[in-house]
Amino acid sequence: MKNFVQFLLFCLFAVSIGQANGATPIPSFGPQIKQTSKKAICPSGYTAEASFGTRCFPSEVVPCPAGTTFVKGEKFCRSNNPVQCQAGFTLQDGLCKQAAEEKCPAGLTLTNGICAGDRTARCQPGETMSGDTCSISATCASGNLNGGKCTVDTICAVGFTLTAAGQCGVTPTCPVGTTFSNGMCVAKPTCPTGTTLSGEQCVKVGSCPADASLSNGVCVSKISPRCRTTDQVLANGICTHKIQTLCPIGAEPDKQSPANKCTAPSRLVCPPESKINAKQCEAAATCPAGLSLDTYTNGVTKPSCTVALKCPPVSGWNQVFIDGSKQKCSVMPKCYNSAGQLEESSSCQL
């Protein structure tokens, strides 16, 4: 009898230990024993340690990528190399900087902080220089410039189309049993009243818009071509004027200097991907692929390239944490609550 009691107690103890370690409970036909053990249960390969309560930690640290070093107290690895600046820039106060470049408008040179140059004989944009004159085509208020005049399209009656010769035409009809070919039917084609056969079309004179009149079969606008400025002279649809000595674009005549001199303020220019600030070009530092720019370190502007530590999921556990002080991944241990249910909790006991 004594041996049987000892065997029964051993079985109950084995079931309790198995459940505490996550094993499937053995079915029992007798009264159930509620588990209330608060002892921490960790995944395989993890050990319970005191950290923000109780946490389970593996023996191995999370490795940093090549060329980076773990930053204790943080959750990332920092590059062993400094951040990068584009060519010509140097790192100052957390930003890539270089002096802005002073530039002048085309045709001027920088002298003592002032852009200066001479007036030159040139034409306005769009004009053509010929000898001592500049020329440009006149413009029409409506229609198109044609032979020094503004012409508009002839208006044709319904059913007629405008021919290349500027007449209104319609295809002729042939009597039944005949065909139309090379401008002729077997019997002479019939044209509508008021039209005459011309080639392969019956034609008549069209009409012009109200602001145009018919001249040699062409509608000529009553509004003459015009020039852009009053100093230009119109001849055969071309506007001309004498060449002037002008300052380069962006410059003005210098009233304080000898004739033909021009001046302009210089302007500060920065390379692409940078902006000007108090005569300095500034741009953000950059990091190699796979690393991120971390601008602030302990509240002090000191950019560096970093990569965040990442933890793989742990089967059977809901949350995985990265511990910045240990460079390890961690999970909350499991233990039994007051209701006898196994749950993840930082209050489990070591």
LUMVOSE-949729 format. One record per residue (C-alpha): x negated, z negated, y; residue number from 1. Coordinates in nm, 4 decimals, padded with zeros to 6 digits. Layout:
REM LUMVOSE-949729
@x X | z Z | y Y | seq NUM
...
***
This chain:
REM LUMVOSE-949729
@x 00.0000 | z 00.0000 | y 00.0000 | seq 1
@x -00.2839 | z -00.0878 | y 00.2360 | seq 2
@x -00.4460 | z 00.2544 | y 00.1781 | seq 3
@x -00.1160 | z 00.4348 | y 00.2557 | seq 4
@x -00.0802 | z 00.2533 | y 00.5900 | seq 5
@x -00.4379 | z 00.3411 | y 00.6815 | seq 6
@x -00.3719 | z 00.7081 | y 00.5939 | seq 7
@x -00.0557 | z 00.7151 | y 00.8075 | seq 8
@x -00.2364 | z 00.5649 | y 01.1075 | seq 9
@x -00.5166 | z 00.8229 | y 01.0686 | seq 10
@x -00.2639 | z 01.1110 | y 01.0723 | seq 11
@x -00.0946 | z 00.9815 | y 01.3875 | seq 12
@x -00.4332 | z 00.9452 | y 01.5569 | seq 13
@x -00.5326 | z 01.3038 | y 01.4602 | seq 14
@x -00.2062 | z 01.4472 | y 01.5988 | seq 15
@x -00.2573 | z 01.2587 | y 01.9271 | seq 16
@x -00.6139 | z 01.3908 | y 01.9664 | seq 17
@x -00.5040 | z 01.7489 | y 01.8850 | seq 18
@x -00.2296 | z 01.7470 | y 02.1458 | seq 19
@x -00.4629 | z 01.6007 | y 02.4060 | seq 20
@x -00.6907 | z 01.9026 | y 02.3580 | seq 21
@x -00.4113 | z 02.1580 | y 02.3895 | seq 22
@x -00.3522 | z 02.2075 | y 02.0163 | seq 23
@x -00.0054 | z 02.3022 | y 01.8921 | seq 24
@x 00.1733 | z 01.9807 | y 01.7877 | seq 25
@x 00.2500 | z 01.9343 | y 01.4184 | seq 26
@x 00.6263 | z 01.9266 | y 01.3542 | seq 27
@x 00.7487 | z 01.5809 | y 01.2724 | seq 28
@x 01.0716 | z 01.4706 | y 01.1168 | seq 29
@x 01.0285 | z 01.1157 | y 01.2409 | seq 30
@x 01.0512 | z 00.9754 | y 01.5950 | seq 31
@x 00.8360 | z 01.1614 | y 01.8551 | seq 32
@x 00.5520 | z 00.9791 | y 02.0311 | seq 33
@x 00.5372 | z 01.0622 | y 02.4059 | seq 34
@x 00.1863 | z 01.1602 | y 02.5222 | seq 35
@x 00.0814 | z 00.9799 | y 02.8417 | seq 36
@x -00.2963 | z 01.0211 | y 02.8332 | seq 37
@x -00.4437 | z 01.0979 | y 03.1787 | seq 38
@x -00.7789 | z 01.2032 | y 03.0316 | seq 39
@x -00.8918 | z 01.5404 | y 03.1757 | seq 40
@x -00.8747 | z 01.8431 | y 02.9458 | seq 41
@x -01.1001 | z 02.1372 | y 03.0471 | seq 42
@x -01.1323 | z 02.4972 | y 02.9240 | seq 43
@x -01.3957 | z 02.5708 | y 02.6645 | seq 44
@x -01.7437 | z 02.5623 | y 02.8228 | seq 45
@x -01.6221 | z 02.3535 | y 03.1211 | seq 46
@x -01.6924 | z 01.9847 | y 03.1913 | seq 47
@x -01.4828 | z 01.7470 | y 03.4037 | seq 48
@x -01.6587 | z 01.6185 | y 03.7159 | seq 49
@x -01.5591 | z 01.4174 | y 04.0212 | seq 50
@x -01.5038 | z 01.6680 | y 04.3048 | seq 51
@x -01.1979 | z 01.6512 | y 04.5327 | seq 52
@x -01.0467 | z 01.4316 | y 04.2646 | seq 53
@x -01.1330 | z 01.5738 | y 03.9253 | seq 54
@x -01.2339 | z 01.9339 | y 03.8611 | seq 55
@x -01.3643 | z 02.1254 | y 03.5600 | seq 56
@x -01.6953 | z 02.3088 | y 03.6120 | seq 57
@x -01.8897 | z 02.5502 | y 03.3909 | seq 58
@x -02.2590 | z 02.4995 | y 03.3282 | seq 59
@x -02.3599 | z 02.8288 | y 03.4950 | seq 60
@x -02.3551 | z 02.9047 | y 03.8692 | seq 61
@x -02.1986 | z 03.2199 | y 04.0141 | seq 62
@x -02.4927 | z 03.4587 | y 04.0665 | seq 63
@x -02.5634 | z 03.6203 | y 04.4047 | seq 64
@x -02.6207 | z 03.9986 | y 04.4196 | seq 65
@x -02.9821 | z 04.1159 | y 04.4375 | seq 66
@x -03.1328 | z 04.0740 | y 04.7838 | seq 67
@x -02.9010 | z 03.7873 | y 04.8818 | seq 68
@x -02.9285 | z 03.4079 | y 04.8705 | seq 69
@x -02.6576 | z 03.1437 | y 04.8233 | seq 70
@x -02.5646 | z 02.9478 | y 05.1363 | seq 71
@x -02.5030 | z 02.5855 | y 05.0352 | seq 72
@x -02.1747 | z 02.4526 | y 05.1684 | seq 73
@x -02.0319 | z 02.8058 | y 05.2073 | seq 74
@x -01.8606 | z 03.0405 | y 04.9652 | seq 75
@x -02.0842 | z 03.3421 | y 05.0114 | seq 76
@x -02.4354 | z 03.4766 | y 04.9663 | seq 77
@x -02.6353 | z 03.5890 | y 05.2728 | seq 78
@x -02.8590 | z 03.8958 | y 05.2789 | seq 79
@x -03.2321 | z 03.8280 | y 05.2855 | seq 80
@x -03.2669 | z 04.1108 | y 05.5406 | seq 81
@x -03.1487 | z 04.1064 | y 05.9039 | seq 82
@x -02.8468 | z 04.2999 | y 06.0263 | seq 83
@x -02.9003 | z 04.6627 | y 06.1254 | seq 84
@x -02.8894 | z 04.8253 | y 06.4715 | seq 85
@x -02.8667 | z 05.1973 | y 06.5427 | seq 86
@x -03.1844 | z 05.3765 | y 06.6530 | seq 87
@x -03.3066 | z 05.2670 | y 06.9965 | seq 88
@x -03.1124 | z 04.9383 | y 06.9947 | seq 89
@x -03.2484 | z 04.5857 | y 06.9442 | seq 90
@x -03.0607 | z 04.2713 | y 06.8446 | seq 91
@x -03.0024 | z 04.0376 | y 07.1403 | seq 92
@x -02.7571 | z 03.7467 | y 07.1558 | seq 93
@x -02.5789 | z 03.8669 | y 06.8442 | seq 94
@x -02.5297 | z 04.2264 | y 06.9666 | seq 95
@x -02.7299 | z 04.5475 | y 06.9436 | seq 96
@x -02.8386 | z 04.6416 | y 07.2979 | seq 97
@x -03.0357 | z 04.8994 | y 07.4924 | seq 98
@x -03.0572 | z 04.9942 | y 07.8598 | seq 99
@x -02.7964 | z 05.2488 | y 07.9696 | seq 100
@x -02.9335 | z 05.5905 | y 08.0669 | seq 101
@x -02.8853 | z 05.7227 | y 08.4195 | seq 102
@x -02.7711 | z 06.0854 | y 08.4252 | seq 103
@x -02.6961 | z 06.3398 | y 08.6982 | seq 104
@x -02.4495 | z 06.6284 | y 08.7126 | seq 105
@x -02.5932 | z 06.9598 | y 08.5914 | seq 106
@x -02.8182 | z 07.1178 | y 08.8554 | seq 107
@x -02.9247 | z 06.7867 | y 09.0122 | seq 108
@x -03.2259 | z 06.5656 | y 08.9411 | seq 109
@x -03.2594 | z 06.1876 | y 08.9717 | seq 110
@x -03.4816 | z 06.0737 | y 09.2584 | seq 111
@x -03.4982 | z 05.7078 | y 09.3646 | seq 112
@x -03.1594 | z 05.6380 | y 09.2059 | seq 113
@x -02.9922 | z 05.9360 | y 09.3798 | seq 114
@x -02.8979 | z 06.2687 | y 09.2200 | seq 115
@x -03.0103 | z 06.5472 | y 09.4536 | seq 116
@x -03.0390 | z 06.9264 | y 09.4465 | seq 117
@x -02.9899 | z 07.2509 | y 09.6396 | seq 118
@x -02.6797 | z 07.4549 | y 09.6981 | seq 119
@x -02.6741 | z 07.7738 | y 09.4942 | seq 120
@x -02.4938 | z 08.1046 | y 09.5296 | seq 121
@x -02.2281 | z 08.1013 | y 09.2613 | seq 122
@x -01.8690 | z 08.1953 | y 09.1932 | seq 123
@x -01.5784 | z 07.9708 | y 09.1099 | seq 124
@x -01.4902 | z 07.9184 | y 08.7399 | seq 125
@x -01.3170 | z 08.2296 | y 08.6016 | seq 126
@x -01.4662 | z 08.4640 | y 08.8628 | seq 127
@x -01.7159 | z 08.7442 | y 08.8014 | seq 128
@x -02.0211 | z 08.7908 | y 09.0236 | seq 129
@x -02.1051 | z 09.1457 | y 09.1307 | seq 130
@x -02.3638 | z 09.1965 | y 09.4046 | seq 131
@x -02.2702 | z 08.9657 | y 09.6871 | seq 132
@x -01.9048 | z 08.9282 | y 09.5880 | seq 133
@x -01.7006 | z 08.7327 | y 09.3363 | seq 134
@x -01.3933 | z 08.8889 | y 09.1789 | seq 135
@x -01.1013 | z 08.7851 | y 08.9626 | seq 136
@x -00.7802 | z 08.9592 | y 08.8550 | seq 137
@x -00.4759 | z 08.9048 | y 09.0728 | seq 138
@x -00.1719 | z 08.7347 | y 08.9238 | seq 139
@x 00.1952 | z 08.8354 | y 08.9086 | seq 140
@x 00.4864 | z 08.6048 | y 08.9744 | seq 141
@x 00.6644 | z 08.7823 | y 08.6876 | seq 142
@x 00.5722 | z 09.0610 | y 08.4503 | seq 143
@x 00.2211 | z 09.1942 | y 08.3927 | seq 144
@x -00.0501 | z 09.3455 | y 08.6127 | seq 145
@x -00.0599 | z 09.7225 | y 08.5476 | seq 146
@x -00.2580 | z 09.9630 | y 08.7624 | seq 147
@x -00.2719 | z 09.7206 | y 09.0533 | seq 148
@x 00.1033 | z 09.6590 | y 09.0407 | seq 149
@x 00.3254 | z 09.4019 | y 08.8737 | seq 150
@x 00.5441 | z 09.5717 | y 08.6132 | seq 151
@x 00.8304 | z 09.4331 | y 08.4065 | seq 152
@x 01.0012 | z 09.5617 | y 08.0929 | seq 153
@x 01.2842 | z 09.8151 | y 08.1280 | seq 154
@x 01.6270 | z 09.6852 | y 08.0297 | seq 155
@x 01.7939 | z 09.8917 | y 07.7558 | seq 156
@x 02.1623 | z 09.9067 | y 07.6683 | seq 157
@x 02.2905 | z 09.7480 | y 07.3485 | seq 158
@x 02.1807 | z 09.9548 | y 07.0477 | seq 159
@x 01.8805 | z 10.1059 | y 07.2272 | seq 160
@x 01.5163 | z 09.9944 | y 07.1971 | seq 161
@x 01.2290 | z 10.0350 | y 07.4402 | seq 162
@x 00.9878 | z 10.3141 | y 07.3401 | seq 163
@x 00.6125 | z 10.3219 | y 07.3997 | seq 164
@x 00.6768 | z 10.5613 | y 07.6886 | seq 165
@x 00.8997 | z 10.3052 | y 07.8592 | seq 166
@x 01.2280 | z 10.4822 | y 07.7760 | seq 167
@x 01.5322 | z 10.3510 | y 07.5921 | seq 168
@x 01.5782 | z 10.5203 | y 07.2548 | seq 169
@x 01.8069 | z 10.5270 | y 06.9527 | seq 170
@x 01.7646 | z 10.7076 | y 06.6210 | seq 171
@x 01.9731 | z 11.0333 | y 06.6155 | seq 172
@x 02.2393 | z 11.1041 | y 06.3510 | seq 173
@x 02.2578 | z 11.4127 | y 06.1341 | seq 174
@x 02.5685 | z 11.5895 | y 06.0016 | seq 175
@x 02.6745 | z 11.5186 | y 05.6475 | seq 176
@x 02.4599 | z 11.7085 | y 05.4033 | seq 177
@x 02.1584 | z 11.7328 | y 05.6301 | seq 178
@x 01.8474 | z 11.5178 | y 05.6607 | seq 179
@x 01.6428 | z 11.4141 | y 05.9582 | seq 180
@x 01.2696 | z 11.5023 | y 05.9358 | seq 181
@x 00.9966 | z 11.5515 | y 06.1944 | seq 182
@x 01.2517 | z 11.5257 | y 06.4747 | seq 183
@x 01.4942 | z 11.7765 | y 06.3287 | seq 184
@x 01.7941 | z 11.7910 | y 06.0956 | seq 185
@x 01.8745 | z 12.0935 | y 05.8850 | seq 186
@x 02.1462 | z 12.1269 | y 06.1460 | seq 187
@x 02.0518 | z 12.0164 | y 06.4958 | seq 188
@x 02.0770 | z 11.6351 | y 06.5312 | seq 189
@x 02.3550 | z 11.4927 | y 06.7411 | seq 190
@x 02.2657 | z 11.2502 | y 07.0215 | seq 191
@x 02.5041 | z 11.0109 | y 07.1951 | seq 192
@x 02.6512 | z 11.1239 | y 07.5249 | seq 193
@x 02.4093 | z 11.0779 | y 07.8110 | seq 194
@x 02.0946 | z 11.1021 | y 07.5963 | seq 195
@x 01.8563 | z 11.3839 | y 07.5076 | seq 196
@x 01.6452 | z 11.4403 | y 07.1993 | seq 197
@x 01.2775 | z 11.3501 | y 07.2473 | seq 198
@x 01.0664 | z 11.3607 | y 06.9314 | seq 199
@x 01.2586 | z 11.1630 | y 06.6772 | seq 200
@x 01.4739 | z 10.9669 | y 06.9227 | seq 201
@x 01.7592 | z 11.0273 | y 07.1619 | seq 202
@x 01.6442 | z 10.8912 | y 07.4969 | seq 203
@x 01.7805 | z 10.8131 | y 07.8416 | seq 204
@x 01.6517 | z 10.6419 | y 08.1512 | seq 205
@x 01.6857 | z 10.2612 | y 08.1366 | seq 206
@x 01.7625 | z 10.0179 | y 08.4154 | seq 207
@x 01.5361 | z 09.7620 | y 08.5857 | seq 208
@x 01.5862 | z 09.3929 | y 08.6725 | seq 209
@x 01.7223 | z 09.3118 | y 09.0162 | seq 210
@x 01.3758 | z 09.2281 | y 09.1557 | seq 211
@x 01.2208 | z 09.5591 | y 09.0341 | seq 212
@x 01.2656 | z 09.9318 | y 09.0916 | seq 213
@x 01.2087 | z 10.2364 | y 08.8656 | seq 214
@x 00.8955 | z 10.4392 | y 08.9399 | seq 215
@x 00.7874 | z 10.7198 | y 08.7023 | seq 216
@x 00.9844 | z 10.5578 | y 08.4219 | seq 217
@x 00.8265 | z 10.2154 | y 08.4851 | seq 218
@x 00.9975 | z 09.9127 | y 08.6434 | seq 219
@x 00.7745 | z 09.7979 | y 08.9298 | seq 220
@x 00.8302 | z 09.4464 | y 09.0673 | seq 221
@x 00.9174 | z 09.4211 | y 09.4337 | seq 222
@x 00.6821 | z 09.1206 | y 09.4500 | seq 223
@x 00.3229 | z 09.2361 | y 09.4963 | seq 224
@x 00.0273 | z 09.0865 | y 09.3081 | seq 225
@x -00.1288 | z 08.7902 | y 09.4813 | seq 226
@x -00.4643 | z 08.6136 | y 09.5077 | seq 227
@x -00.5309 | z 08.2442 | y 09.4580 | seq 228
@x -00.6826 | z 08.1748 | y 09.8005 | seq 229
@x -00.6469 | z 08.3218 | y 10.1495 | seq 230
@x -01.0151 | z 08.4170 | y 10.1731 | seq 231
@x -00.9766 | z 08.6662 | y 09.8863 | seq 232
@x -00.9051 | z 09.0351 | y 09.9458 | seq 233
@x -00.6649 | z 09.2235 | y 09.7142 | seq 234
@x -00.7543 | z 09.5793 | y 09.6092 | seq 235
@x -00.6090 | z 09.7573 | y 09.3030 | seq 236
@x -00.5095 | z 09.4289 | y 09.1449 | seq 237
@x -00.8524 | z 09.2683 | y 09.1951 | seq 238
@x -00.9156 | z 08.9758 | y 09.4338 | seq 239
@x -01.2656 | z 08.9607 | y 09.5839 | seq 240
@x -01.4511 | z 08.7392 | y 09.8313 | seq 241
@x -01.8039 | z 08.6938 | y 09.9528 | seq 242
@x -02.0335 | z 08.4784 | y 09.7423 | seq 243
@x -02.0755 | z 08.1286 | y 09.8847 | seq 244
@x -02.3543 | z 07.8768 | y 09.8480 | seq 245
@x -02.1921 | z 07.5807 | y 09.6732 | seq 246
@x -02.3007 | z 07.2434 | y 09.5418 | seq 247
@x -02.3079 | z 07.1891 | y 09.1658 | seq 248
@x -01.9818 | z 07.0588 | y 09.0231 | seq 249
@x -01.9575 | z 06.6846 | y 09.0879 | seq 250
@x -02.1859 | z 06.6930 | y 09.3966 | seq 251
@x -02.1150 | z 06.7044 | y 09.7694 | seq 252
@x -02.3120 | z 06.8481 | y 10.0655 | seq 253
@x -02.5531 | z 06.5896 | y 10.2042 | seq 254
@x -02.4781 | z 06.5612 | y 10.5740 | seq 255
@x -02.7946 | z 06.3589 | y 10.6354 | seq 256
@x -03.0379 | z 06.6075 | y 10.4809 | seq 257
@x -03.1449 | z 06.9631 | y 10.5654 | seq 258
@x -02.9049 | z 07.2501 | y 10.5017 | seq 259
@x -02.8198 | z 07.3503 | y 10.1454 | seq 260
@x -02.8920 | z 07.0012 | y 10.0070 | seq 261
@x -02.6421 | z 06.8294 | y 09.7764 | seq 262
@x -02.6218 | z 06.4723 | y 09.6456 | seq 263
@x -02.4144 | z 06.2820 | y 09.3921 | seq 264
@x -02.4195 | z 05.9291 | y 09.2495 | seq 265
@x -02.5806 | z 05.8939 | y 08.9093 | seq 266
@x -02.3728 | z 05.7689 | y 08.6183 | seq 267
@x -02.4681 | z 05.5391 | y 08.3338 | seq 268
@x -02.4305 | z 05.6861 | y 07.9858 | seq 269
@x -02.4320 | z 05.5141 | y 07.6445 | seq 270
@x -02.4691 | z 05.6632 | y 07.2960 | seq 271
@x -02.1586 | z 05.7011 | y 07.0763 | seq 272
@x -02.0223 | z 05.3863 | y 06.9078 | seq 273
@x -02.1401 | z 05.1697 | y 07.1992 | seq 274
@x -01.9970 | z 05.0582 | y 07.5331 | seq 275
@x -02.1519 | z 04.9805 | y 07.8693 | seq 276
@x -02.1743 | z 04.6267 | y 08.0051 | seq 277
@x -02.3752 | z 04.5465 | y 08.3181 | seq 278
@x -02.6097 | z 04.8472 | y 08.2792 | seq 279
@x -02.6555 | z 04.7655 | y 07.9109 | seq 280
@x -02.5232 | z 04.9593 | y 07.6123 | seq 281
@x -02.3818 | z 04.7229 | y 07.3518 | seq 282
@x -02.2784 | z 04.7849 | y 06.9921 | seq 283
@x -02.1908 | z 04.5668 | y 06.6953 | seq 284
@x -02.4543 | z 04.5202 | y 06.4282 | seq 285
@x -02.3909 | z 04.6807 | y 06.0882 | seq 286
@x -02.4514 | z 04.5878 | y 05.7240 | seq 287
@x -02.5406 | z 04.7909 | y 05.4141 | seq 288
@x -02.2596 | z 04.9033 | y 05.1836 | seq 289
@x -02.1058 | z 04.6155 | y 04.9890 | seq 290
@x -02.1902 | z 04.3527 | y 05.2521 | seq 291
@x -01.9757 | z 04.2253 | y 05.5394 | seq 292
@x -02.0822 | z 04.1296 | y 05.8920 | seq 293
@x -02.0570 | z 03.7542 | y 05.9549 | seq 294
@x -02.0809 | z 03.7040 | y 06.3309 | seq 295
@x -02.0830 | z 03.3265 | y 06.3567 | seq 296
@x -02.2965 | z 03.0738 | y 06.1751 | seq 297
@x -02.2170 | z 02.7074 | y 06.2423 | seq 298
@x -02.0620 | z 02.8000 | y 06.5756 | seq 299
@x -02.3770 | z 02.9772 | y 06.6994 | seq 300
@x -02.3765 | z 03.3532 | y 06.7509 | seq 301
@x -02.6118 | z 03.4730 | y 06.4830 | seq 302
@x -02.4860 | z 03.7756 | y 06.2887 | seq 303
@x -02.5804 | z 03.8175 | y 05.9254 | seq 304
@x -02.4720 | z 04.0268 | y 05.6275 | seq 305
@x -02.2857 | z 03.8361 | y 05.3582 | seq 306
@x -02.0945 | z 03.8902 | y 05.0344 | seq 307
@x -01.8253 | z 03.6497 | y 04.9131 | seq 308
@x -01.8599 | z 03.4769 | y 04.5762 | seq 309
@x -01.5822 | z 03.5681 | y 04.3340 | seq 310
@x -01.4545 | z 03.3880 | y 04.0262 | seq 311
@x -01.3014 | z 03.5564 | y 03.7215 | seq 312
@x -00.9625 | z 03.4314 | y 03.5949 | seq 313
@x -00.9599 | z 03.1632 | y 03.3251 | seq 314
@x -00.7120 | z 03.2178 | y 03.0432 | seq 315
@x -00.4493 | z 02.9442 | y 03.0281 | seq 316
@x -00.5231 | z 02.8124 | y 03.3805 | seq 317
@x -00.3302 | z 02.9153 | y 03.6895 | seq 318
@x -00.5842 | z 02.8666 | y 03.9701 | seq 319
@x -00.9592 | z 02.9187 | y 03.9927 | seq 320
@x -01.1547 | z 02.7788 | y 04.2896 | seq 321
@x -01.5011 | z 02.8521 | y 04.4249 | seq 322
@x -01.7012 | z 02.5412 | y 04.5090 | seq 323
@x -01.9346 | z 02.6103 | y 04.8033 | seq 324
@x -02.1507 | z 02.3054 | y 04.7411 | seq 325
@x -02.2195 | z 02.3731 | y 04.3721 | seq 326
@x -02.2134 | z 02.7582 | y 04.3707 | seq 327
@x -01.9722 | z 02.7334 | y 04.0783 | seq 328
@x -01.6191 | z 02.8280 | y 03.9883 | seq 329
@x -01.3836 | z 02.5407 | y 03.9056 | seq 330
@x -01.0346 | z 02.4777 | y 03.7727 | seq 331
@x -00.8128 | z 02.1727 | y 03.7862 | seq 332
@x -00.8095 | z 01.9855 | y 03.4564 | seq 333
@x -00.4979 | z 01.9360 | y 03.2511 | seq 334
@x -00.3550 | z 01.5986 | y 03.1522 | seq 335
@x -00.0171 | z 01.4479 | y 03.0642 | seq 336
@x 00.2201 | z 01.3363 | y 03.3380 | seq 337
@x 00.4629 | z 01.0449 | y 03.3147 | seq 338
@x 00.7197 | z 01.2706 | y 03.1481 | seq 339
@x 00.4753 | z 01.3528 | y 02.8704 | seq 340
@x 00.4217 | z 01.7131 | y 02.9934 | seq 341
@x 00.0781 | z 01.8744 | y 03.0122 | seq 342
@x -00.0001 | z 01.9965 | y 03.3642 | seq 343
@x -00.2908 | z 02.0903 | y 03.5898 | seq 344
@x -00.3810 | z 01.8059 | y 03.8245 | seq 345
@x -00.6777 | z 01.6832 | y 04.0245 | seq 346
@x -00.5737 | z 01.3260 | y 03.9442 | seq 347
@x -00.6674 | z 01.3553 | y 03.5758 | seq 348
@x -00.9218 | z 01.0947 | y 03.4694 | seq 349
@x -01.2791 | z 01.1578 | y 03.3608 | seq 350
***
